[in-house]
Amino acid sequence: MRDSIADWWAENLWIDYLVAASVVGTHVLVIRKTGSGDWLSWVDSSQRTDLYAAAAGVVSAIGGLSAIAISIYTAANGERLRAVRRHHQIGLRRSWRSLLQSTALVCSLLLAALALDRAKDPISVRFVFELAMVFAGLRFARLIWLFDRMMHVSDADSAEPDPVATPARDPDWLRRRQSTP
């Protein structure tokens, strides 16, 4: 059951958008109904913009590490990993591409929040930041899951010793060696 849920989640990349929008939408509704829980309104605009900029830097760094992870994955060359790439190349390429694209989307949202935030925040741009961070969290969880799965396959390949031909033992080699001048 757990594997079928993980497989469904892995195949449906759109679910991250839906979950992020639902989480932030619910948060906005709670704030509008109760008048409390708007934690970003408690800090002043200059602190929020510092937070947006720091978050954009962190997301960019993680995006760069994602690119490194992809290059490590493509460099691995075990038998199982080749089979996974051969049979699931479209899904894997789509997932890796989506993870990198989401890094760009999140950074764009964070930079938009940075540019649009004002002291009074009349357009509630702080929720764009929340959406970006929830979405980034979901995508980073997906990245870690995918990278872990690929490492598991790669580790299984490297755990088995390479078949190396054992040289045949020749009992007369020492005598032949001594008899040659």
C-alpha positions as CSV (number, residue, x, y, z in Angstrom):
1,M,0.0,0.0,0.0
2,R,2.8,2.4,0.9
3,D,4.6,1.7,-2.3
4,S,1.5,2.3,-4.4
5,I,1.0,5.7,-2.7
6,A,4.6,6.6,-3.2
7,D,4.3,5.6,-6.9
8,W,1.2,7.6,-7.4
9,W,2.9,10.6,-5.7
10,A,6.0,10.2,-7.9
11,E,4.0,10.0,-11.1
12,N,1.7,13.0,-10.3
13,L,3.9,16.1,-10.1
14,W,0.9,18.4,-10.1
15,I,0.0,17.3,-6.6
16,D,2.6,19.6,-5.1
17,Y,0.9,22.6,-6.6
18,L,-2.4,21.5,-5.3
19,V,-1.1,20.8,-1.7
20,A,0.8,24.1,-1.5
21,A,-2.2,26.1,-2.7
22,S,-4.5,24.2,-0.3
23,V,-2.2,24.8,2.7
24,V,-1.7,28.5,2.0
25,G,-5.4,29.0,1.0
26,T,-6.5,27.4,4.3
27,H,-4.0,29.6,6.2
28,V,-5.4,32.7,4.5
29,L,-9.0,31.6,5.3
30,V,-8.1,31.0,9.0
31,I,-6.5,34.5,9.2
32,R,-9.5,36.2,7.5
33,K,-12.0,34.4,9.7
34,T,-10.2,34.6,13.1
35,G,-8.0,37.6,12.6
36,S,-5.0,35.8,14.1
37,G,-2.2,33.5,12.9
38,D,-0.8,36.0,10.3
39,W,2.8,35.5,11.6
40,L,4.4,37.5,8.8
41,S,2.4,40.6,9.6
42,W,4.0,40.6,13.0
43,V,7.4,41.6,11.6
44,D,8.1,44.8,9.8
45,S,8.5,45.1,6.0
46,S,12.3,45.4,6.1
47,Q,12.6,42.2,8.1
48,R,10.2,40.4,5.7
49,T,12.2,41.5,2.7
50,D,15.4,40.3,4.3
51,L,13.6,36.9,4.9
52,Y,12.5,36.8,1.3
53,A,16.1,37.5,0.0
54,A,17.6,34.9,2.4
55,A,15.0,32.3,1.3
56,A,15.8,33.0,-2.4
57,G,19.5,32.4,-1.7
58,V,18.9,29.2,0.1
59,V,16.5,27.9,-2.6
60,S,19.0,28.8,-5.2
61,A,21.8,26.9,-3.4
62,I,19.6,23.9,-3.0
63,G,18.7,24.1,-6.7
64,G,22.5,24.1,-7.5
65,L,22.9,21.0,-5.4
66,S,20.0,19.4,-7.3
67,A,21.9,20.0,-10.5
68,I,25.0,18.3,-9.0
69,A,22.8,15.4,-7.9
70,I,21.5,15.0,-11.4
71,S,25.1,14.9,-12.8
72,I,26.1,12.3,-10.2
73,Y,23.1,10.2,-11.2
74,T,23.9,10.5,-14.9
75,A,27.5,9.5,-14.3
76,A,26.6,6.3,-12.4
77,N,26.8,3.3,-14.7
78,G,25.7,0.2,-12.9
79,E,23.6,-2.5,-14.5
80,R,20.5,-1.8,-12.4
81,L,20.8,1.9,-12.9
82,R,21.1,1.5,-16.6
83,A,18.0,-0.7,-16.6
84,V,16.1,1.9,-14.5
85,R,17.1,4.7,-17.0
86,R,16.2,2.5,-20.0
87,H,12.7,1.6,-18.7
88,H,11.8,4.8,-16.9
89,Q,13.7,7.5,-18.9
90,I,10.7,9.6,-19.7
91,G,9.4,9.7,-16.1
92,L,12.8,10.3,-14.6
93,R,13.6,13.1,-17.1
94,R,10.3,14.7,-16.4
95,S,10.8,14.5,-12.6
96,W,14.4,15.9,-12.7
97,R,13.3,18.7,-15.1
98,S,10.3,19.5,-12.9
99,L,12.5,19.7,-9.8
100,L,14.9,22.2,-11.5
101,Q,12.0,24.2,-12.9
102,S,10.4,24.5,-9.6
103,T,13.6,26.0,-8.1
104,A,13.3,28.7,-10.8
105,L,9.6,29.2,-10.1
106,V,10.2,29.5,-6.3
107,C,13.0,31.9,-6.7
108,S,10.9,34.0,-9.1
109,L,8.0,34.1,-6.5
110,L,10.4,35.0,-3.8
111,L,11.9,37.8,-5.9
112,A,8.4,39.0,-6.7
113,A,7.5,39.1,-3.0
114,L,10.8,41.0,-2.3
115,A,9.9,43.6,-5.0
116,L,6.3,44.0,-4.1
117,D,6.3,44.0,-0.3
118,R,5.5,47.4,1.3
119,A,5.2,48.6,4.9
120,K,1.4,48.1,4.9
121,D,1.4,45.2,2.5
122,P,-2.0,46.1,0.9
123,I,-1.9,43.2,-1.6
124,S,-0.8,40.6,1.1
125,V,2.3,39.6,-0.9
126,R,3.6,37.8,2.1
127,F,1.3,35.0,1.2
128,V,3.2,34.6,-2.1
129,F,6.2,34.0,0.1
130,E,4.3,31.4,2.1
131,L,3.1,29.7,-1.1
132,A,6.7,29.6,-2.5
133,M,8.1,28.2,0.7
134,V,5.4,25.5,1.1
135,F,5.9,24.5,-2.6
136,A,9.7,24.5,-2.2
137,G,9.3,22.2,0.9
138,L,7.2,19.8,-1.1
139,R,9.6,19.8,-4.0
140,F,12.6,19.4,-1.8
141,A,11.0,16.4,-0.2
142,R,10.4,15.0,-3.7
143,L,14.0,15.7,-4.6
144,I,15.3,13.9,-1.5
145,W,13.0,11.0,-2.1
146,L,14.0,10.6,-5.8
147,F,17.7,11.0,-5.1
148,D,17.5,8.4,-2.3
149,R,15.7,6.0,-4.6
150,M,18.4,6.4,-7.3
151,M,21.2,6.1,-4.7
152,H,19.5,2.9,-3.4
153,V,19.7,1.4,-7.0
154,S,23.2,2.6,-7.5
155,D,24.3,1.2,-4.1
156,A,22.8,-2.2,-5.0
157,D,24.9,-2.2,-8.2
158,S,28.1,-1.3,-6.3
159,A,27.5,-3.7,-3.4
160,E,28.0,-6.7,-5.7
161,P,31.6,-7.4,-6.7
162,D,32.5,-7.2,-10.3
163,P,32.9,-10.5,-11.9
164,V,36.6,-10.8,-12.3
165,A,38.1,-13.9,-13.9
166,T,40.3,-15.7,-11.5
167,P,43.5,-16.8,-13.2
168,A,44.0,-20.5,-13.6
169,R,46.7,-21.9,-11.3
170,D,49.6,-23.5,-13.1
171,P,51.6,-25.8,-10.7
172,D,54.6,-25.9,-13.0
173,W,55.1,-22.1,-13.3
174,L,57.9,-22.0,-10.7
175,R,59.9,-24.8,-12.4
176,R,59.5,-23.1,-15.9
177,R,60.6,-19.8,-14.4
178,Q,63.8,-21.3,-12.9
179,S,64.7,-23.2,-16.0
180,T,64.7,-20.0,-18.3
181,P,68.0,-18.2,-18.4
